Amino acid sequence: MSLNLRMVVHLLGWVLCIESLFLCFPLVASVIFWEPVIWVYVVVALGCLVVGFALTRCKPKRTDFYAPEGFVTVALSWILLGMTGSIPFVLTGEIPFYIDALFETVSGFTTTGATILTDVETLSKASLLWRSTTHWVGGMGVLVFVLAIIPLVGGHSIYLLRAESPGPSVSKFGPHMKDTAITLYKIYMAMTLIQMVLLLLGRVSLFDALNIAMSTAGTGGFGLYNTSIAGYSVYVQVVVAIFMLLFGVNFNLYYALLCRRAKDVFKSEELRVYLALAAFATITIAINIVRQVGSVSEALNQAFFQVTSIMSTTGFSTADFNLWPDYSRTLLVILTIIGACAGSTAGGMKISRVILLVKHVRRELRFLNHPRSVEVIHFEGKRVQHEVSRSVNAFLIVYLMIFVCSMVLLSADHFDFVTNFTATATTLGNVGPGLNVVGPLGNFSGFQPFSKLVLIFDMLAGRLELFPMLLLFTPSTWRNR
C-alpha cells in the first residue's frame, strides 16, 4: 500500500487555513497601531487562505491514515509553516534575507526562541506579535488545533497527535482524539489568560502582557526588548518564572486535577524529579553566584528565573548568565539538554526519558552482578513496555548522531567549541540562548546561511522528536508498503 499523499495534501491545506487565521493577530495589531505593514499581513493571510482552501478541496480517495502518514504530515506541516510564516518578515523588509527570516520563523514555531536579530526593538508591533503568535501556536502544535476543530481522520488521528506531541507516549483524555485536542487547548488557553491577568496586575501594558504570556505558554522566549525580561519588575519576573515552570509540567497532570484525581499528580515520578532538579539547580546556582550578584535575594531571583527558563526551554533571561561561574554555566547547559516533562510545551530530551535511561543503566549494572536475575522496569507505577524502552534507546542514539553531525557542520564557521556546542544543544533542545557568541545577549546572525539551515533542521527535529524529520529522508517512506 502506498503512502496516502492525497490525505497528506488535504491536511496541509487545513494547516495553511489555520495559519491564515492566526495571521489575523498581527493584522489587527497593525490596524490598532496604524502601521504601514498592514498590507503585508493582509496579502500573506489571504494567500495562505486561498492556497489552503484549494488544497482542502483535494479530497482523498481513501481515508486510511497510519503512522507513516502521520509523521510525514507533521514534518511537512512544520516546514510549510516556517516557509510561509517567514514571508511577512521579508515583505516588510524587517528581515530582508529569506534564510534569516526562515530561521526566525522556524525558531518561533518550534518555540526555540533563537534569533538572528541584533535589535528586536526596531520591529513593528505587528511583527513582534507575529513572533509571539508563532510561539503560542507551536507550543501546543498546529495539528492539535486542527484536530480540535475538525474531525479529520476518525480513529486514526492518534498518529497525528503522537507525531506532534512531545514525549515518549501520548494518552487520550476522552473516547475521541478530538476530545483530547479540545481539552489540551482549553487548559492551554486558560493558563495563558491567567498569566495575562497576573501580568496586567503588575502594571504591564496589554500588548506586553499578551506577548509575554504567549511566549511563556509556548515556552518560546521571544522578547519585546533587547534586554528580554530584565527591564520588568521583580513581580513580573517571578510571575513569568512560575508560569515557565508550570508550562514545563505534563498536561496530563492538569487534566487529572480537573478530574479531581490529585493522587495521580502527587504520585507522578516525573513531576517529583522535575521539581527536585529545579530546586537543586536554583539553590546551588544561587550559592555559586551570590558573591558576583551581591545579595542572597537577588541571587535566588536570578537563579530561579534562569533555571526555570532553561529547564522549560523558554529562553527568557534577566541576567547575562554567560558571565556566571563555570559551575552555573555547566549546569545550565545540562538542563538545556534534559529539558522538562513529556506532554508539556517544553523541548529537550524530557525528564521521563532521562529517568528511563537511568533505570536501564541501573538494571544492566545489577544484571552484571546477578546474571540470572530478572528485573522489570516500572515508571509512574506501570510496567514499561518493550516498545517504549526501544524507542527511548533509539531516541538517544539518533539524538547523539544529529548532535555530533551538526557540530561538525557548524565548525566550518570557525566559531569556538563552546559556541558550536551550545548552539547545537540549544536549537536541538528548542531553548534559545547558549553561551559565548550565542549567549543571552548574543544572537545567531554571525552564522553562514548553510549553518543556519543546519540549525533550522535541528530546531525542527528537536520539536518533532527527531523521527518525523528523518522519515522525510528515508526512501522506504515513499515506496509502496
C-alpha positions as CSV (number, residue, x, y, z in Angstrom):
1,M,0.0,0.0,0.0
2,S,1.4,3.4,-1.0
3,L,1.6,6.5,1.2
4,N,-1.8,8.3,1.2
5,L,-0.4,11.5,-0.3
6,R,-3.9,13.0,-1.1
7,M,-4.8,12.8,2.6
8,V,-1.5,14.4,3.5
9,V,-2.1,17.2,1.0
10,H,-5.6,17.6,2.3
11,L,-4.3,18.1,5.8
12,L,-1.6,20.5,4.7
13,G,-4.4,22.6,3.2
14,W,-6.1,22.8,6.6
15,V,-2.7,23.8,8.2
16,L,-2.5,26.8,5.8
17,C,-6.0,27.8,6.6
18,I,-5.3,27.7,10.3
19,E,-2.1,29.8,9.7
20,S,-4.2,32.4,7.8
21,L,-6.4,32.6,10.9
22,F,-3.5,33.3,13.2
23,L,-2.1,35.8,10.8
24,C,-5.1,38.0,11.7
25,F,-3.5,38.7,15.1
26,P,-0.6,40.8,13.7
27,L,-3.1,42.2,11.2
28,V,-5.3,43.6,14.0
29,A,-2.2,44.9,15.7
30,S,-1.1,46.8,12.6
31,V,-4.6,48.4,12.5
32,I,-4.6,49.4,16.1
33,F,-1.1,50.9,16.0
34,W,-1.6,52.4,12.5
35,E,1.4,50.6,11.0
36,P,2.0,50.5,7.2
37,V,2.9,46.8,7.3
38,I,-0.9,46.1,7.3
39,W,-0.9,45.3,3.6
40,V,1.8,42.7,4.0
41,Y,-0.2,40.7,6.6
42,V,-3.4,41.1,4.5
43,V,-1.7,39.7,1.4
44,V,0.0,36.8,3.2
45,A,-3.1,35.9,5.2
46,L,-5.3,35.8,2.0
47,G,-2.6,33.9,0.1
48,C,-2.5,31.2,2.8
49,L,-6.3,31.0,2.9
50,V,-6.7,30.7,-0.9
51,V,-3.9,28.1,-1.3
52,G,-5.0,26.3,1.8
53,F,-8.7,26.2,0.7
54,A,-7.6,24.9,-2.7
55,L,-5.6,22.1,-1.1
56,T,-8.5,21.1,1.1
57,R,-10.6,20.6,-2.0
58,C,-8.2,17.7,-2.8
59,K,-10.5,15.0,-1.5
60,P,-8.7,11.8,-0.7
61,K,-10.0,8.7,-2.4
62,R,-9.2,6.6,0.6
63,T,-9.2,7.8,4.2
64,D,-6.8,5.3,5.7
65,F,-4.2,7.1,7.8
66,Y,-1.5,5.4,9.7
67,A,1.9,6.2,11.4
68,P,3.8,7.0,8.2
69,E,1.2,9.4,7.0
70,G,1.1,11.0,10.5
71,F,4.8,11.5,10.7
72,V,5.1,12.8,7.1
73,T,2.1,15.2,7.6
74,V,3.5,16.6,10.8
75,A,7.0,17.1,9.3
76,L,5.8,18.8,6.1
77,S,3.3,20.9,8.1
78,W,6.0,22.4,10.2
79,I,8.2,23.0,7.2
80,L,5.3,24.6,5.4
81,L,4.5,26.8,8.4
82,G,8.1,28.1,8.5
83,M,8.3,28.7,4.8
84,T,5.0,30.7,4.6
85,G,5.2,32.3,8.0
86,S,8.6,33.9,7.1
87,I,7.2,35.8,4.1
88,P,5.8,38.8,6.2
89,F,9.3,39.5,7.6
90,V,10.8,39.6,4.0
91,L,8.0,41.7,2.5
92,T,8.1,44.3,5.3
93,G,11.9,44.5,4.9
94,E,12.4,43.9,8.6
95,I,14.4,40.7,7.8
96,P,15.3,41.1,4.1
97,F,17.1,37.8,3.6
98,Y,14.9,34.8,3.3
99,I,17.2,32.3,5.1
100,D,17.3,34.7,8.1
101,A,13.5,35.2,8.0
102,L,13.1,31.4,7.8
103,F,15.4,30.9,10.8
104,E,13.5,33.4,12.8
105,T,10.1,31.9,11.9
106,V,11.1,28.3,12.4
107,S,12.6,29.4,15.7
108,G,9.2,30.8,16.6
109,F,7.0,27.9,15.6
110,T,9.4,25.3,17.2
111,T,9.4,27.5,20.4
112,T,13.1,27.7,20.3
113,G,13.5,31.5,20.7
114,A,16.9,31.7,19.0
115,T,17.1,34.9,16.9
116,I,19.2,36.4,14.2
117,L,18.0,39.9,15.1
118,T,20.6,42.3,16.6
119,D,17.9,44.9,17.6
120,V,14.5,43.4,18.3
121,E,13.0,46.8,19.2
122,T,13.2,48.0,15.6
123,L,10.4,45.6,14.6
124,S,6.9,46.8,14.1
125,K,4.2,45.9,16.7
126,A,2.6,43.6,14.2
127,S,5.8,41.6,13.6
128,L,6.5,41.4,17.3
129,L,3.1,40.0,17.9
130,W,3.5,37.6,14.9
131,R,6.7,36.2,16.5
132,S,4.9,35.7,19.8
133,T,1.9,34.1,18.0
134,T,4.2,31.6,16.3
135,H,5.4,30.5,19.8
136,W,1.8,30.1,21.1
137,V,0.7,28.1,18.0
138,G,3.9,26.0,18.1
139,G,3.7,25.3,21.8
140,M,0.7,23.0,21.6
141,G,1.0,22.3,17.9
142,V,-1.0,23.5,14.9
143,L,-2.2,20.0,14.1
144,V,-3.5,19.6,17.6
145,F,-5.5,22.8,16.9
146,V,-6.7,21.2,13.6
147,L,-7.9,18.1,15.4
148,A,-9.7,20.3,18.0
149,I,-11.9,21.9,15.4
150,I,-12.2,19.5,12.5
151,P,-13.0,15.7,12.7
152,L,-10.5,14.8,10.0
153,V,-9.4,11.2,10.1
154,G,-11.5,9.5,12.7
155,G,-9.8,6.9,15.0
156,H,-6.5,7.2,13.1
157,S,-5.9,10.8,14.3
158,I,-3.9,9.4,17.2
159,Y,-1.0,9.1,14.7
160,L,-1.1,12.9,14.2
161,L,-1.2,13.7,17.9
162,R,1.6,11.2,18.7
163,A,3.8,12.6,15.9
164,E,3.4,16.2,17.1
165,S,3.2,15.9,20.8
166,P,6.5,15.9,22.8
167,G,7.4,12.8,24.9
168,P,7.7,9.1,24.8
169,S,3.9,8.4,24.7
170,V,0.6,10.1,24.3
171,S,-2.7,9.1,26.0
172,K,-6.3,10.0,25.4
173,F,-8.3,12.2,27.7
174,G,-11.6,11.1,26.2
175,P,-13.1,8.5,23.8
176,H,-12.1,10.5,20.7
177,M,-8.9,12.3,19.8
178,K,-10.9,15.4,19.1
179,D,-11.9,15.5,22.8
180,T,-8.3,15.2,23.8
181,A,-7.3,18.0,21.5
182,I,-10.1,20.3,22.7
183,T,-9.2,19.5,26.4
184,L,-5.5,20.3,25.7
185,Y,-6.3,23.7,24.2
186,K,-8.8,24.6,26.9
187,I,-6.1,24.0,29.6
188,Y,-3.5,25.9,27.4
189,M,-5.8,28.9,26.8
190,A,-6.9,29.1,30.4
191,M,-3.3,29.1,31.7
192,T,-2.3,31.7,29.1
193,L,-5.2,34.0,30.2
194,I,-4.4,33.6,33.9
195,Q,-0.8,34.6,33.3
196,M,-2.0,37.6,31.2
197,V,-4.2,38.8,34.1
198,L,-1.4,38.5,36.6
199,L,0.9,40.4,34.4
200,L,-1.7,43.2,33.9
201,L,-1.9,43.4,37.7
202,G,1.8,44.0,37.7
203,R,1.1,47.2,35.6
204,V,2.4,45.7,32.3
205,S,0.7,47.1,29.2
206,L,-1.9,44.9,27.5
207,F,0.4,44.5,24.4
208,D,3.3,43.4,26.5
209,A,1.2,41.1,28.7
210,L,-0.2,39.4,25.6
211,N,3.2,38.8,24.0
212,I,4.9,37.7,27.2
213,A,2.0,35.3,28.1
214,M,2.0,33.8,24.6
215,S,5.8,33.3,24.6
216,T,5.7,31.8,28.0
217,A,2.9,29.4,27.2
218,G,4.7,28.1,24.2
219,T,7.9,28.1,26.2
220,G,9.4,30.1,23.3
221,G,11.2,33.1,24.7
222,F,11.0,35.8,22.0
223,G,11.2,39.1,23.9
224,L,9.9,42.5,23.0
225,Y,13.1,44.3,24.1
226,N,16.8,43.6,23.7
227,T,17.1,43.1,27.5
228,S,14.4,40.3,27.3
229,I,12.6,40.3,30.7
230,A,15.3,42.2,32.7
231,G,13.6,45.5,32.3
232,Y,10.4,44.4,34.1
233,S,9.7,44.5,37.9
234,V,10.7,41.6,40.2
235,Y,6.9,40.8,40.5
236,V,6.7,40.3,36.7
237,Q,9.8,38.2,36.6
238,V,8.5,36.0,39.4
239,V,5.2,35.5,37.6
240,V,6.9,34.6,34.4
241,A,9.3,32.2,36.2
242,I,6.4,30.4,37.9
243,F,4.5,30.0,34.7
244,M,7.6,28.8,32.8
245,L,7.8,26.1,35.4
246,L,4.1,25.3,35.1
247,F,4.2,25.0,31.3
248,G,7.0,22.5,31.7
249,V,4.7,20.1,33.5
250,N,2.9,17.3,31.7
251,F,-0.6,18.5,30.7
252,N,-2.0,15.1,31.7
253,L,-1.5,16.1,35.3
254,Y,-3.5,19.3,34.9
255,Y,-6.3,17.1,33.4
256,A,-6.0,14.8,36.4
257,L,-6.5,17.9,38.7
258,L,-9.6,18.9,36.7
259,C,-11.0,15.4,37.2
260,R,-10.2,15.6,40.9
261,R,-7.5,13.0,40.8
262,A,-4.9,14.8,42.9
263,K,-3.4,11.5,43.9
264,D,-2.2,10.9,40.3
265,V,-0.4,14.2,40.5
266,F,1.4,13.6,43.8
267,K,2.4,10.1,42.6
268,S,4.0,11.4,39.4
269,E,7.6,10.2,39.4
270,E,8.5,12.6,36.5
271,L,7.0,15.6,38.3
272,R,8.9,14.9,41.5
273,V,12.2,14.6,39.6
274,Y,11.4,17.8,37.6
275,L,10.7,19.9,40.7
276,A,13.6,18.4,42.7
277,L,16.0,19.1,39.8
278,A,14.7,22.7,39.5
279,A,15.1,23.2,43.3
280,F,18.6,21.7,43.4
281,A,19.8,23.8,40.4
282,T,18.2,27.0,41.8
283,I,19.8,26.6,45.3
284,T,23.3,25.6,44.1
285,I,23.5,28.2,41.3
286,A,22.3,30.9,43.8
287,I,25.1,29.9,46.2
288,N,27.6,29.9,43.3
289,I,26.7,33.4,42.0
290,V,25.8,35.2,45.3
291,R,29.2,36.9,45.6
292,Q,29.0,38.1,42.0
293,V,25.4,39.3,42.3
294,G,25.8,41.0,45.7
295,S,22.8,39.7,47.7
296,V,21.1,36.5,48.5
297,S,17.6,37.6,47.4
298,E,18.9,38.8,44.0
299,A,21.0,35.6,43.6
300,L,17.9,33.4,44.3
301,N,15.7,35.5,42.0
302,Q,18.2,35.3,39.1
303,A,18.9,31.6,39.7
304,F,15.2,30.6,39.9
305,F,14.4,32.6,36.8
306,Q,17.2,31.2,34.7
307,V,16.8,27.6,35.9
308,T,13.0,27.6,35.1
309,S,13.7,29.4,31.8
310,I,16.3,26.9,30.7
311,M,14.5,23.8,32.1
312,S,11.2,24.7,30.4
313,T,13.3,25.6,27.3
314,T,11.7,29.0,27.2
315,G,14.9,31.0,26.9
316,F,13.9,34.3,28.6
317,S,16.7,36.0,30.5
318,T,17.0,38.6,33.3
319,A,20.8,38.3,33.5
320,D,23.8,37.6,31.3
321,F,24.5,34.1,32.6
322,N,27.3,34.0,30.1
323,L,29.3,35.8,32.8
324,W,28.4,33.4,35.6
325,P,31.0,31.0,37.1
326,D,31.7,27.7,35.3
327,Y,29.6,25.6,37.6
328,S,26.5,27.6,36.9
329,R,27.1,27.7,33.2
330,T,27.8,24.0,33.0
331,L,24.6,23.1,35.0
332,L,22.5,25.4,32.7
333,V,23.9,23.5,29.6
334,I,23.0,20.2,31.2
335,L,19.5,21.5,31.9
336,T,19.3,22.6,28.3
337,I,19.8,19.1,27.1
338,I,17.5,17.5,29.7
339,G,14.5,19.8,29.3
340,A,11.2,19.5,31.1
341,C,8.4,16.9,31.3
342,A,6.9,14.9,28.5
343,G,3.5,16.1,27.4
344,S,4.3,19.7,28.1
345,T,5.1,22.5,25.7
346,A,8.8,22.3,26.5
347,G,11.6,20.8,24.5
348,G,14.8,18.9,25.4
349,M,15.2,15.1,25.8
350,K,12.5,15.2,28.5
351,I,12.7,14.2,32.2
352,S,10.8,10.9,31.5
353,R,13.4,9.7,29.0
354,V,16.3,10.6,31.4
355,I,14.6,8.6,34.2
356,L,14.1,5.6,31.9
357,L,17.7,5.7,30.7
358,V,19.0,5.8,34.3
359,K,16.8,2.9,35.2
360,H,18.1,1.0,32.2
361,V,21.7,1.6,33.3
362,R,20.8,0.6,36.8
363,R,19.2,-2.7,35.6
364,E,22.3,-3.5,33.5
365,L,24.6,-3.0,36.4
366,R,22.5,-5.3,38.6
367,F,22.5,-7.8,35.8
368,L,26.3,-7.8,35.7
369,N,26.3,-8.6,39.4
370,H,23.5,-11.1,39.3
371,P,23.3,-12.6,35.7
372,R,20.3,-14.8,36.5
373,S,18.2,-12.1,37.9
374,V,15.2,-10.7,36.0
375,E,14.2,-7.1,36.8
376,V,11.2,-5.3,35.3
377,I,11.4,-1.6,34.9
378,H,8.5,0.4,36.2
379,F,7.7,4.1,35.6
380,E,4.8,6.1,37.0
381,G,3.6,2.9,38.7
382,K,3.3,1.0,35.4
383,R,5.5,-1.6,33.8
384,V,7.5,-0.2,30.9
385,Q,6.7,-2.0,27.7
386,H,9.5,-3.2,25.4
387,E,8.4,-0.8,22.7
388,V,8.8,2.2,25.0
389,S,12.3,1.1,26.1
390,R,13.3,0.5,22.5
391,S,12.1,4.0,21.4
392,V,13.9,5.7,24.3
393,N,17.2,3.9,23.4
394,A,16.7,4.7,19.7
395,F,16.0,8.4,20.5
396,L,19.2,8.7,22.5
397,I,21.3,7.2,19.6
398,V,19.7,9.4,17.0
399,Y,20.0,12.4,19.2
400,L,23.7,11.9,19.6
401,M,24.1,11.3,15.9
402,I,22.4,14.5,15.0
403,F,24.2,16.4,17.7
404,V,27.7,15.3,16.5
405,C,26.9,15.8,12.8
406,S,25.5,19.3,13.5
407,M,28.6,20.3,15.5
408,V,30.9,19.1,12.7
409,L,29.0,21.1,10.1
410,L,28.9,24.2,12.3
411,S,32.7,24.0,12.8
412,A,33.1,25.3,9.2
413,D,32.1,28.7,10.5
414,H,35.2,28.9,12.7
415,F,33.4,29.7,15.9
416,D,34.8,28.4,19.2
417,F,33.9,24.9,20.5
418,V,31.6,26.3,23.3
419,T,29.7,28.4,20.8
420,N,29.2,25.5,18.4
421,F,28.3,23.0,21.2
422,T,25.7,25.2,22.9
423,A,24.3,26.4,19.6
424,T,23.6,22.8,18.7
425,A,22.3,22.0,22.2
426,T,20.0,25.0,22.4
427,T,18.5,24.6,18.9
428,L,18.1,20.8,19.2
429,G,16.6,21.3,22.7
430,N,14.4,24.3,21.5
431,V,15.8,26.5,24.2
432,G,17.2,29.6,22.5
433,P,20.2,31.2,24.2
434,G,23.5,29.3,24.6
435,L,26.9,30.5,25.6
436,N,29.6,32.8,24.2
437,V,28.6,34.1,20.8
438,V,25.0,32.8,21.2
439,G,24.7,33.8,24.8
440,P,21.6,35.6,26.2
441,L,23.0,39.0,24.9
442,G,24.2,37.5,21.6
443,N,22.4,36.1,18.6
444,F,22.8,33.7,15.6
445,S,23.3,36.3,12.9
446,G,27.0,35.5,12.6
447,F,26.5,32.0,11.2
448,Q,26.7,31.5,7.5
449,P,23.5,30.5,5.5
450,F,24.4,26.9,5.4
451,S,25.0,26.7,9.1
452,K,21.6,28.4,9.7
453,L,20.0,25.7,7.6
454,V,21.6,23.1,9.8
455,L,20.3,24.8,12.9
456,I,16.8,25.1,11.3
457,F,16.8,21.4,10.8
458,D,17.9,20.9,14.4
459,M,15.1,23.1,15.6
460,L,12.5,21.2,13.6
461,A,14.0,17.8,14.6
462,G,14.1,18.8,18.3
463,R,10.5,20.0,18.3
464,L,9.2,16.9,16.5
465,E,11.1,14.4,18.5
466,L,13.7,13.7,15.7
467,F,12.0,10.8,13.8
468,P,9.3,12.7,11.7
469,M,12.1,14.8,10.1
470,L,14.3,11.8,9.5
471,L,11.5,9.9,7.8
472,L,11.3,12.5,5.1
473,F,14.8,11.5,4.0
474,T,14.1,7.7,4.2
475,P,13.4,6.2,0.7
476,S,11.2,3.5,2.1
477,T,8.7,6.1,3.4
478,W,7.8,7.0,-0.2
479,R,7.7,3.4,-1.5
480,N,4.8,1.0,-1.6
481,R,4.4,-0.7,1.8
